[in-house]
């Protein structure tokens, strides 16, 4: 079916922007299949550390947090209220977003003139991409970013075609997106720079574009005001990411990830799309989009940001590349090559990006490729390890004990799995966890986890002893498995003196 559809695409050789291609129905099937598969697999393994954090943030709703806006915590609270403790319900919005992303990439390809075959290829490339499948499996700020950037990208194409009222949708998407994170501002910079470089520069003073900018600012204002009132803590988080204090960070890793985040199979296709946007005469009207990606990626690289920040723009380039590729695939041999590549990508994506393999036999190479998969395994056993230390305490010490975690995911795991195991409340100074409360004054017995070295703990306590290690009962290599559990006694100074200047940390 795919080969037949591909053969019906005609080369694009028009004097002006090509008209939208015919609407295809096959991409809807691909999008629906992606959503269904993600929902069916949503309950596999367990919560990601970020999801556990979002649930805690949802209990403390605000217009902003140290590392994000209010959108995902509010969504987490809604889904956990509708179906408490249900991981499938929590992740269902992400599965729907992933299906929506497939349709948006297809719609973008259609705007570039893709026929039914080109639209199908664009849908398959999007539906098997790392950013769509991995993002669609978890409730994540990245998932919302994906939808926001693609919606803004689609609207930008309509504006560049001369339909200037679509600038309002760009503003709507960017404004809502900045209630999630401030990253959509980076997309705005890329689009404006692209227009300034390639034109039409009259858009920079167009009333619809200015109105769209106003919509974006008004929608983002609550989160921007919160950030301003708290000294823009997201900049501190960004600085720690630039220093390498995070997964998927580092300039070399960011550069390599450009070739992997959609898929290795798609890399030459999006490169072809980029070249076509910058050089194809018939696509001159869209040249600003071609320039937007190098501008955005250049900023990410210079700032030391994470390599997936610009991934939605790569999907826009992939949509353009699908048009070029279907024009190239004129022979049976080339169509067979495309089909084989697509089949290999589907198989590898299923293994590397989705929880299809047994958690207790997850190969190390899966975690090496997809770090987040390892962070969804073993949280109940993590809580069991802490509970064993807590039960071994004398009754008087158990009464005064609290848990102090190095990161927000560990605190979220104790909140989720600790009560049935008799664990006390967990506290953490990580990001917004520091704002959710510090230990009570009489809490001078602390079970500390997430601290590889006890040096800092010894600055706060008289006694710091190794009480055990985290045993997640699987061989997965993640950030918690095998980590030390410290028993700390004899608080040297009151919590109110050490919490803000010493325990609080961003990253």
C-alpha positions as CSV (number, residue, x, y, z in Angstrom):
1,X,0.0,0.0,0.0
2,X,2.8,2.4,0.9
3,X,4.7,1.7,-2.3
4,X,1.5,2.3,-4.4
5,X,0.8,5.5,-2.6
6,X,4.4,6.7,-3.1
7,X,4.2,6.2,-6.8
8,X,1.3,8.6,-7.1
9,X,3.4,11.6,-5.8
10,X,4.4,14.1,-8.5
11,X,7.6,16.1,-8.4
12,X,7.3,19.7,-7.2
13,X,8.4,22.2,-9.8
14,X,6.2,25.2,-9.5
15,X,6.8,28.9,-9.8
16,X,5.3,29.6,-6.4
17,X,4.6,27.8,-3.2
18,X,3.0,24.4,-4.1
19,X,-0.7,24.0,-3.2
20,X,-1.5,21.6,-0.4
21,X,-1.6,18.0,-1.5
22,X,-4.7,15.9,-1.4
23,X,-5.9,14.7,2.0
24,X,-4.9,11.2,2.9
25,X,-6.6,8.8,5.3
26,X,-3.7,6.5,6.0
27,X,-2.0,9.0,8.4
28,X,-5.0,8.9,10.6
29,X,-4.6,5.1,10.9
30,X,-0.9,5.6,11.8
31,X,-1.8,8.2,14.4
32,X,-4.5,6.1,15.9
33,X,-2.2,3.1,16.0
34,X,0.5,5.1,17.8
35,X,-2.0,6.3,20.4
36,X,-3.5,2.8,21.0
37,X,-0.1,1.2,21.4
38,X,1.0,3.9,23.8
39,X,-2.2,3.5,25.9
40,X,-1.8,-0.3,25.9
41,X,1.8,0.0,27.1
42,X,1.3,2.9,29.5
43,X,1.0,0.6,32.6
44,X,4.3,-1.3,31.9
45,X,7.3,-0.8,34.2
46,X,6.2,2.1,36.4
47,X,6.3,5.8,37.1
48,X,9.2,8.0,35.8
49,X,10.9,10.1,38.4
50,X,9.5,13.3,36.7
51,X,6.0,11.9,36.9
52,X,6.3,11.3,40.6
53,X,7.5,14.9,40.9
54,X,4.7,16.3,38.8
55,X,2.2,14.6,41.2
56,X,3.8,16.3,44.1
57,X,3.8,19.6,42.3
58,X,0.1,19.1,41.6
59,X,-0.5,19.0,45.3
60,X,1.0,22.5,45.5
61,X,-0.5,24.2,42.5
62,X,1.1,27.6,41.7
63,X,1.6,29.7,38.6
64,X,5.2,28.5,38.4
65,X,7.9,26.3,39.7
66,X,11.7,26.3,39.8
67,X,12.0,24.2,36.7
68,X,8.6,24.5,34.9
69,X,5.3,26.2,34.5
70,X,2.0,25.1,36.0
71,X,0.6,23.2,33.0
72,X,1.9,19.6,33.5
73,X,1.5,19.6,37.4
74,X,-2.1,20.8,36.9
75,X,-2.7,18.0,34.3
76,X,-1.1,15.5,36.7
77,X,-3.4,16.6,39.4
78,X,-6.5,16.3,37.2
79,X,-5.7,12.8,36.0
80,X,-4.8,11.6,39.5
81,X,-8.0,13.0,40.8
82,X,-10.0,11.3,38.1
83,X,-8.2,8.0,38.6
84,X,-6.0,8.0,41.7
85,X,-2.8,6.0,41.4
86,X,-3.7,4.9,37.9
87,X,-0.6,5.1,35.7
88,X,-2.5,4.4,32.5
89,X,-4.8,7.4,33.1
90,X,-1.9,9.6,34.0
91,X,-0.2,8.9,30.7
92,X,-3.3,8.9,28.4
93,X,-3.0,12.6,27.6
94,X,0.6,12.0,26.4
95,X,-0.6,9.1,24.1
96,X,-3.2,11.5,22.6
97,X,-0.6,14.2,22.1
98,X,1.6,11.7,20.3
99,X,-1.2,10.8,17.9
100,X,-1.8,14.5,17.4
101,X,1.9,15.1,16.7
102,X,1.7,12.5,13.9
103,X,-1.3,14.3,12.4
104,X,0.5,17.7,12.6
105,X,3.6,16.4,10.9
106,X,1.4,14.9,8.2
107,X,-0.5,18.2,7.9
108,X,2.8,20.1,7.6
109,X,4.0,17.7,4.8
110,X,0.6,18.3,3.0
111,X,1.2,22.1,3.2
112,X,4.6,21.5,1.5
113,X,2.7,19.8,-1.3
114,X,3.0,16.1,-0.3
115,X,0.7,13.7,-1.9
116,X,-0.9,10.7,-0.2
117,X,2.4,8.8,-0.3
118,X,4.4,11.6,1.1
119,X,1.9,12.2,3.9
120,X,2.0,8.5,4.7
121,X,5.8,8.6,4.8
122,X,5.7,11.6,7.1
123,X,3.3,9.9,9.4
124,X,5.4,6.8,9.6
125,X,8.6,8.8,10.3
126,X,6.8,10.8,13.0
127,X,5.1,7.8,14.5
128,X,8.4,5.9,14.9
129,X,10.5,8.8,16.0
130,X,12.2,8.9,19.4
131,X,10.7,12.2,20.4
132,X,7.1,11.1,19.7
133,X,7.2,7.5,21.1
134,X,9.4,8.2,24.2
135,X,7.6,11.5,24.9
136,X,4.2,9.9,24.3
137,X,4.9,7.1,26.8
138,X,5.4,9.5,29.7
139,X,3.6,12.5,31.1
140,X,6.3,15.0,30.4
141,X,6.9,18.7,29.8
142,X,8.7,17.5,26.6
143,X,5.5,16.0,25.3
144,X,3.6,19.3,25.7
145,X,6.5,21.1,24.0
146,X,6.2,18.8,21.0
147,X,2.6,19.6,20.4
148,X,3.2,23.4,21.0
149,X,6.1,23.6,18.6
150,X,4.4,21.6,15.8
151,X,1.2,23.6,16.1
152,X,3.2,26.8,15.9
153,X,5.2,25.4,13.0
154,X,2.1,24.5,11.0
155,X,0.6,27.9,11.6
156,X,3.9,29.5,10.6
157,X,3.7,27.8,7.2
158,X,0.2,29.1,6.7
159,X,1.4,32.6,7.6
160,X,4.3,32.3,5.1
161,X,1.7,31.2,2.5
162,X,0.1,34.6,3.0
163,X,-2.6,33.6,5.4
164,X,-1.5,36.1,8.1
165,X,-4.4,35.5,10.5
166,X,-2.7,32.2,11.4
167,X,-0.3,34.3,13.4
168,X,-2.9,34.3,16.1
169,X,-2.5,30.5,16.4
170,X,1.2,30.9,16.6
171,X,0.7,33.3,19.5
172,X,-1.8,31.0,21.1
173,X,0.5,28.0,20.9
174,X,3.5,29.8,22.2
175,X,1.6,31.4,25.0
176,X,0.1,28.1,26.2
177,X,3.5,26.5,25.7
178,X,5.2,29.0,28.0
179,X,2.8,27.9,30.8
180,X,4.6,24.6,30.4
181,X,8.2,25.8,30.0
182,X,9.9,28.9,28.7
183,X,11.4,27.0,25.7
184,X,8.7,28.2,23.2
185,X,10.4,31.6,23.4
186,X,13.3,29.9,21.7
187,X,11.1,28.9,18.8
188,X,9.8,32.4,18.6
189,X,13.4,33.7,18.3
190,X,14.1,31.1,15.6
191,X,11.0,32.0,13.5
192,X,11.7,35.8,13.8
193,X,15.4,35.3,12.9
194,X,14.3,33.1,9.9
195,X,12.0,35.9,8.6
196,X,14.7,38.5,9.2
197,X,17.2,36.4,7.2
198,X,15.1,35.1,4.4
199,X,12.0,37.3,4.5
200,X,9.3,38.3,3.9
201,X,10.5,41.0,6.4
202,X,7.2,42.8,6.2
203,X,5.9,40.1,8.5
204,X,7.9,41.7,11.3
205,X,5.5,44.7,11.3
206,X,2.4,42.9,10.2
207,X,-0.6,43.6,12.5
208,X,-1.6,39.9,12.7
209,X,1.9,39.0,13.7
210,X,2.0,41.7,16.3
211,X,-1.4,40.6,17.6
212,X,-0.2,37.0,17.8
213,X,2.8,38.2,19.9
214,X,0.5,40.0,22.2
215,X,-1.6,36.9,22.7
216,X,1.5,34.9,23.5
217,X,2.7,37.5,26.1
218,X,-0.8,37.7,27.7
219,X,-1.1,33.9,28.1
220,X,2.4,33.5,29.4
221,X,2.2,36.5,31.8
222,X,1.2,34.5,34.9
223,X,4.2,32.2,34.7
224,X,6.5,35.0,33.6
225,X,5.4,37.0,36.6
226,X,6.0,34.1,39.0
227,X,9.5,33.6,37.5
228,X,10.3,37.3,37.8
229,X,9.0,37.4,41.4
230,X,11.3,34.4,42.3
231,X,14.4,35.6,40.5
232,X,13.9,33.5,37.3
233,X,15.0,30.2,38.9
234,X,14.6,28.4,35.5
235,X,17.8,30.2,34.5
236,X,19.6,28.6,37.4
237,X,18.3,25.2,36.3
238,X,19.4,26.0,32.7
239,X,22.9,26.9,34.0
240,X,23.2,23.5,35.8
241,X,22.2,21.7,32.7
242,X,24.8,23.6,30.7
243,X,27.4,22.4,33.3
244,X,26.4,18.8,32.5
245,X,24.3,18.2,35.6
246,X,21.5,16.3,33.7
247,X,20.7,13.6,31.3
248,X,20.9,14.4,27.5
249,X,23.1,17.4,28.2
250,X,26.5,18.3,26.8
251,X,27.3,19.9,23.5
252,X,28.8,16.8,21.8
253,X,25.8,14.7,23.0
254,X,23.4,17.5,21.7
255,X,25.1,17.4,18.3
256,X,25.0,13.6,18.0
257,X,21.4,13.5,19.2
258,X,20.3,15.5,16.2
259,X,21.0,12.4,14.1
260,X,19.2,10.0,16.5
261,X,16.2,11.8,18.1
262,X,13.9,11.3,15.2
263,X,15.7,8.1,14.1
264,X,18.9,7.3,12.2
265,X,16.7,6.3,9.3
266,X,15.0,9.7,9.2
267,X,18.3,11.7,9.5
268,X,19.1,11.9,5.8
269,X,15.4,12.6,5.1
270,X,15.3,15.7,7.4
271,X,18.6,16.8,6.0
272,X,17.2,16.6,2.5
273,X,14.2,18.6,3.8
274,X,16.5,21.3,5.2
275,X,18.4,21.6,2.0
276,X,15.1,21.8,0.0
277,X,13.7,24.5,2.2
278,X,16.9,26.6,1.8
279,X,17.5,26.0,-1.9
280,X,14.4,24.8,-3.7
281,X,13.0,27.8,-5.8
282,X,9.4,26.6,-5.4
283,X,9.8,26.7,-1.6
284,X,11.3,30.2,-1.4
285,X,8.3,31.3,0.6
286,X,9.1,28.8,3.3
287,X,12.8,29.6,3.5
288,X,12.4,31.3,6.9
289,X,11.5,27.8,8.4
290,X,14.7,26.4,6.9
291,X,16.7,29.1,8.7
292,X,14.8,28.7,12.0
293,X,16.3,25.3,12.8
294,X,20.1,26.3,12.6
295,X,19.3,29.4,14.6
296,X,17.5,27.5,17.4
297,X,20.1,24.7,17.4
298,X,22.9,27.2,17.4
299,X,21.4,28.8,20.5
300,X,20.9,25.4,22.2
301,X,24.5,24.4,21.4
302,X,26.0,27.7,22.6
303,X,23.9,27.7,25.8
304,X,24.7,24.0,26.6
305,X,21.0,23.0,26.5
306,X,19.7,19.6,26.0
307,X,19.9,18.1,22.5
308,X,16.2,17.4,22.2
309,X,15.0,20.9,22.7
310,X,14.9,21.6,19.0
311,X,13.5,18.1,18.1
312,X,10.0,19.4,17.0
313,X,11.7,21.6,14.4
314,X,13.5,18.5,13.1
315,X,10.0,16.9,12.6
316,X,9.1,20.0,10.5
317,X,12.2,19.4,8.4
318,X,11.3,15.7,8.2
319,X,7.9,16.6,6.8
320,X,9.6,18.6,4.1
321,X,12.0,15.8,3.5
322,X,9.1,13.3,3.0
323,X,8.1,15.3,0.0
324,X,11.7,15.2,-1.4
325,X,12.0,11.5,-0.6
326,X,8.8,10.4,-2.3
327,X,9.9,12.3,-5.4
328,X,13.2,10.4,-5.2
329,X,11.5,7.0,-4.8
330,X,10.5,6.6,-8.4
331,X,11.9,3.1,-8.9
332,X,10.8,-0.1,-7.3
333,X,14.3,-0.6,-5.8
334,X,14.2,2.7,-4.1
335,X,10.7,2.1,-2.7
336,X,11.8,-1.3,-1.4
337,X,14.8,0.5,0.3
338,X,12.4,2.9,2.0
339,X,10.1,0.1,3.1
340,X,13.0,-2.0,4.5
341,X,14.3,1.1,6.4
342,X,10.9,1.8,7.8
343,X,10.5,-1.8,9.0
344,X,13.8,-1.8,10.7
345,X,13.0,1.5,12.4
346,X,9.6,0.2,13.6
347,X,11.3,-2.9,15.1
348,X,14.2,-1.0,16.8
349,X,11.8,1.7,18.1
350,X,9.6,-0.9,19.7
351,X,12.6,-2.3,21.6
352,X,14.5,0.8,22.5
353,X,11.7,3.4,23.0
354,X,8.8,1.4,24.4
355,X,8.5,-0.9,27.5
356,X,8.1,-4.1,25.4
357,X,10.9,-6.2,27.1
358,X,10.5,-7.7,30.6
359,X,11.7,-5.2,33.2
360,X,13.7,-7.8,35.1
361,X,15.6,-8.7,31.9
362,X,16.1,-5.3,30.4
363,X,19.4,-5.3,28.4
364,X,21.9,-2.7,29.3
365,X,22.0,-1.3,25.8
366,X,18.3,-0.3,26.0
367,X,19.1,2.0,29.0
368,X,22.2,3.2,27.3
369,X,20.1,4.4,24.4
370,X,17.0,5.4,26.3
371,X,18.0,6.6,29.8
372,X,14.4,7.3,30.8
373,X,13.4,3.6,30.5
374,X,15.7,2.7,33.4
375,X,14.2,5.6,35.5
376,X,10.7,3.9,35.3
377,X,11.8,0.7,37.0
378,X,12.0,-0.3,40.6
379,X,10.4,2.5,42.6
380,X,8.3,0.2,44.9
381,X,11.5,-1.8,45.7
382,X,13.3,1.5,46.3
383,X,10.7,2.3,49.0
384,X,11.1,-1.2,50.4
385,X,14.8,-0.6,50.9
386,X,14.1,2.6,52.8
387,X,11.4,0.9,54.9
388,X,13.8,-1.9,55.9
389,X,16.2,0.8,57.4
390,X,13.3,2.6,59.1
391,X,11.9,-0.6,60.7
392,X,15.3,-1.4,62.2
393,X,15.3,1.9,64.2
394,X,14.4,1.9,67.9
395,X,10.8,3.0,68.4
396,X,11.8,6.4,69.8
397,X,14.0,7.2,66.8
398,X,11.4,6.0,64.4
399,X,9.0,8.6,65.9
400,X,11.5,11.4,65.1
401,X,12.7,10.1,61.7
402,X,12.2,11.6,58.3
403,X,13.5,10.8,54.8
404,X,15.9,13.2,53.1
405,X,16.3,12.6,49.4
406,X,18.9,14.0,46.9
407,X,16.4,14.4,44.1
408,X,12.7,15.1,43.6
409,X,12.0,11.7,42.0
410,X,13.1,9.9,45.2
411,X,10.9,12.1,47.3
412,X,8.0,11.5,44.9
413,X,8.5,7.7,45.2
414,X,8.3,7.9,49.0
415,X,5.1,10.0,48.8
416,X,3.6,7.4,46.4
417,X,4.8,4.1,47.9
418,X,5.9,5.1,51.4
419,X,2.6,5.3,53.4
420,X,1.7,1.6,53.0
421,X,5.2,0.7,54.1
422,X,5.1,2.9,57.2
423,X,7.7,5.4,55.9
424,X,7.7,8.9,57.3
425,X,7.4,11.9,55.0
426,X,10.2,12.6,52.6
427,X,11.8,16.0,52.1
428,X,14.2,17.3,49.5
429,X,16.0,20.5,48.6
430,X,15.9,19.7,44.8
431,X,14.2,22.3,42.7
432,X,10.6,23.1,43.8
433,X,10.7,20.3,46.4
434,X,12.6,22.8,48.6
435,X,9.5,25.0,48.6
436,X,7.1,22.2,49.7
437,X,8.4,22.2,53.3
438,X,11.4,21.4,55.4
439,X,11.6,18.8,58.2
440,X,10.1,19.7,61.6
441,X,12.5,21.1,64.2
442,X,12.6,17.8,66.2
443,X,13.5,15.7,63.2
444,X,17.0,14.8,64.2
445,X,17.0,11.2,62.8
446,X,17.3,11.2,59.0
447,X,17.3,8.4,56.5
448,X,19.2,9.9,53.6
449,X,19.2,8.5,50.1
450,X,20.5,9.9,46.8
451,X,23.7,11.1,48.3
452,X,26.6,9.2,46.9
453,X,29.1,10.7,49.3
454,X,28.4,11.5,52.9
455,X,30.6,14.6,53.1
456,X,27.8,17.1,53.0
457,X,25.7,15.0,55.4
458,X,28.5,15.1,57.9
459,X,28.4,18.9,57.9
460,X,24.8,18.7,59.1
461,X,24.8,15.7,61.5
462,X,27.0,14.3,64.2
463,X,26.7,10.7,63.1
464,X,26.4,9.5,59.5
465,X,26.5,5.7,59.0
466,X,25.9,3.5,56.0
467,X,22.6,1.7,56.8
468,X,22.1,-0.2,53.6
469,X,21.8,0.0,49.9
470,X,18.9,0.4,47.5
471,X,18.0,-3.0,46.1
472,X,15.4,-2.7,43.3
473,X,15.6,-6.5,42.8
474,X,16.4,-6.2,39.1
475,X,19.7,-5.7,37.3
476,X,18.8,-2.4,35.7
477,X,21.5,0.3,35.7
478,X,19.6,3.4,36.8
479,X,20.4,6.3,39.1
480,X,19.1,4.6,42.3
481,X,19.9,0.9,42.1
482,X,22.7,0.0,44.5
483,X,22.9,3.5,45.9
484,X,23.8,4.0,49.6
485,X,21.2,4.7,52.3
486,X,22.7,6.7,55.1
487,X,21.4,6.9,58.7
488,X,22.0,10.4,60.1
489,X,21.6,11.4,63.8
490,X,22.4,14.4,65.8
491,X,21.4,17.5,63.8
492,X,24.2,20.1,64.3
493,X,22.1,23.2,63.4
494,X,18.3,23.9,63.1
495,X,16.8,23.0,59.8
496,X,15.7,26.6,59.3
497,X,19.4,27.6,59.2
498,X,20.6,25.0,56.7
499,X,17.6,24.5,54.4
500,X,17.8,27.5,52.1
501,X,21.6,28.1,51.9
502,X,22.7,24.5,51.9
503,X,20.1,21.9,51.3
504,X,18.3,23.7,48.4
505,X,19.8,22.9,45.0
506,X,18.7,23.3,41.4
507,X,19.3,21.0,38.5
